[in-house]
Amino acid sequence: MPFNFTLLARLIRGHRVRLLLGLAVVVAWSLIFPVIYEAFKGQEVNVPGKPSGLTNFSTLASTIAIGFIHPISIALFGMLSAGLAVGAISGERQRGTLELLLAKPIARRTIVLTVLLEGWIGAALVSGANVLGTIAGAQIAGVSGELSVEYLPALWAFSTLFWGMFTTIAAAASCTFDRTAPAMGITVSFIMANYIVEVIGSFWDVAEPYQYLSLFHHFVPADLLVGTNDLSAAAIFGAIALAAALWGLFVFPRRDLAAPN
């Protein structure tokens, strides 16, 4: 069996407070955007220094999309997906408890796959919480008739894949280092570099031609909400996640884990 469900239960139990509180915050945060849309219905608010993607309330789809790419959303999504995996192995190593785990009859690849499973569960849950909050917000604002419910599963799936990709990168970094700090530094830097490239390119003409280098540029919730699915974006996310997973599965079983300093 590729996963160890006893270990999975232990990991989830250790993160249960973060998950419960974080998911509640995500639901509350995401229901705000349909309410904002009702207040600014049909308008595009131009805020100096802000990219238009973060101020476009002209349609319900574009307003909901802001809830997926807003900096607060990035922090919440990252904490509840990649944040679960980034310290799963390096944190055990740092605390000196990894050797106890390895002493159990669990293959190292099984440990890596179980850590990945927990992170992807987090990505699926936080994406689902955002969609749930969106539905609730549309009901509260009285704009549920404008919400294309049939496209929400695609939005959830793409969001899960997008943040599952970052989760896999975090897990691969955790497999590589003996301390959580460098694993977290690499993960956060990678996410922020992609986000900064996308944001700068949206309001600076010089940087616009390089926006395609940002993974955030290929995740377009507004298009998903009108039924436009870019399968090439899904392929990019999946390929990066697969590469990161293969790295973790390659490097962790081959590591010589001497006693930590």
C-alpha positions, 0 to 999 in steps of 0.5 A: 500500500503506497500510503500509511493511514495511521501516519496520515491520521497522526499528521492530520491530528497534529494540524487539526486546529490549524485546519479547522480555524483556517478553513473557517477563516477561508469560508468567511473571507470568500463569502465577502466577495459576492457581497462586494460585487453587489455593492460595486455591481457593474463597476471597475474600481481603478485603484492607483498602484493596484493591478486591475485583476485585484480591482475588477468588480465588473462581473461576479466571476471577476470579483470571485476571482479576486478571492483566489488571487488576493494576497490574503488568499495566497497566505491562507491557501499556502498555510493550509496546503503547502504549510502542512507539508513543508515541515512534515519531514524536516520538522521531524528531523529537526526535533530528532523524532524522525529516527523514531518514525524510521524505526517503524516498519514503514518504507521511506517512500510511503512516508513521502507519499503519505505526507503528500496525501495530507498536503493534497487533502489540505489543498482540496479542503481549502479550495472547497472552503473557498467555493463553499464561502462563494456560494454562501456569499452569493446567497447572502448578496442575492446574486446566486442567479449570476453564479454559474454553479455548474462551473464550480467543480472545475474551479475547485479542481484547478485550485486543488491542482494549483495548490497541490503543486505548491504542496508537492514542492514544499514536501520535496523541500522538506525531504531535502533538508534537516531543518524546516527553515530552509525548506520553508524559505525555498517554498515561500520564495518560490510562491512569492516570486511567481506572484510578484512576477504576475503582479508586476507584469499586470501594471508595468508594461516592461514586465508584461511580456514575462508574465507567462513565466509566473504560474499564477498567470496560468491560473485564471479563476475568472475564465474557469467560472465562465467555462473556459478550461485551459488544459495546458495550464493543468498540464503545466501544474501536473508536470511540476507537481510530478517532478517535485514528487519524483525528487522527494521520492528519489532523495529521501530514501537515499539520504544518510540520516546521521544524528542531527547537530 
